[in-house]
Amino acid sequence: MNGRWLSPRLVVLLAAGSAAIFSLSVILAAFEDPAGPAGEKAGPGAYSTSSLGYAGLHDLLKRLGWTVKPGDAEDPGPADAEIVVFAEPNLPAPPSVAAKIARSPGRTLVVLPKWKGTGNPRRSRWIAEIEPIPPAKIENFFASIVPDGRIVRRTWPTQWETNRLGIAPTGSGMAQLMLSPGLEILVGGESGILLGELREGGKTAWILSDPDVMSNHGIGNGDNAAFMLALFNRVRGDAAGTVAFDETLHGYRRRAPSSPLRLMFEFPFVVATALGFLSAILLILAGARRFGRPEKAGNGPGFGKAGLIGNSARLMEYSGHRDHIPRSYVRMAMADAGGALHAPPGLAETALAAWLDDLGRRRRVNTEFGDVLRKMGAGAYGRTEALARARDVHRWRRDLLAAGPGPRPGSGKPKP
């Protein structure tokens, strides 16, 4: 195949582009949000850095040596988790959420929702607006856990009548509190319960009614960070297991692909899949010209005298000695003519040229061997003229040899 379908520059550009796209897919995979596209990045949750999220509490526990990880699987919580946190599920919560809390294998902390946020369209992890959720909606979910429970909102108490944690939480505005005879009061009073304990079926669950004491916008106020640490210590007790925040309540899912083939078509691996298909198409196109009828063989090397002369001429042209050929030919033609016409032996080139010119005049052949030899030696001729003069030398030699044995230089007049 004589032509090239892909030039070297195009191949380099394709290789560089493929390497850049593959590197980009690796970078995107490294920085991919583990929550996936379905999660609420600006709402409540351990992933969220907005004012309603718990990223601050998550980071605080980790810095204090706790083993903390968000739980985004479909199961109730990691098998080794001693504490599973169900914080502010999306409302209205389906019955499956209460069932999931009930069958949680570890110690359970439930945080009731209070605020509804609207995400910032320019900054996906920020909150643009928040508004309180009506207590009736929260009460529907609360009743699925504590059947006789109610939700009330009252001015934040300056002092709690009961506080078994020993650290007073700090708040402002309206506090969201619980009312239920089935809850054991840990922090609360006659106005309502902020933190209660529910014992049922051999399991214990702790319920925090107001998330402001643990969210990003409130955990730094007063002693709220110490209050939340005391709460987790009480929930953990003597155990030393993992704390898991169940993020499926906020729409997060980490689904394992059903097959490796499906994984190939999920982002970011679909980028590598596309590169593979593109490479296959380019390979097929590059090899397509090798199919079909064979190409005819080109002309082979020339043989015979003409081929030899042509090859010699091309070789001389390639070697760069083209200008020396006419001069060498003139010398060779003069030497051959002198030998054939019995010139005196031992003559130099200039003397031989003069002898041949004298013989030409005697035989009535117009020759200029001396002039041509002198000018070629001085490089006075151009390339075209030098070739023309070489042809003249060939003609003069031929005419001298064809003129017969006439008088030679120095032999006097010819005999009659």
Secondary structure by P-SEA (a helix, b strand, c coil): cccccccaaaaaaaaaaaaaaaaaaaaaaaacccccccccccccccccccccccaaaaaaaaaaccbbbbbcccccccccccbbbbccccccccaaaaaaaaacccbbbbbbbcbbbbbcccccccccbbbbccaaaaaaaaaaacccbbbbbcccccccccccccbbbbbcccccccccccccccccccccccbbbbbcccbbbbbbccccccccccccccaaaaaaaaaaaaaacccbbbbbcccccccccccccccaaaaaacccaaaaaaaaaaaaaaaaaaacccccccccccccccccaaaaaaaaaaaaaaaccccaaaaaaaaaaaaaaaaaacccccccaaaaaaaaaaaaaaacccccaaaaaaaaaaccccaaaaaaaaaaaaaaaaaaaacccccccccccccc
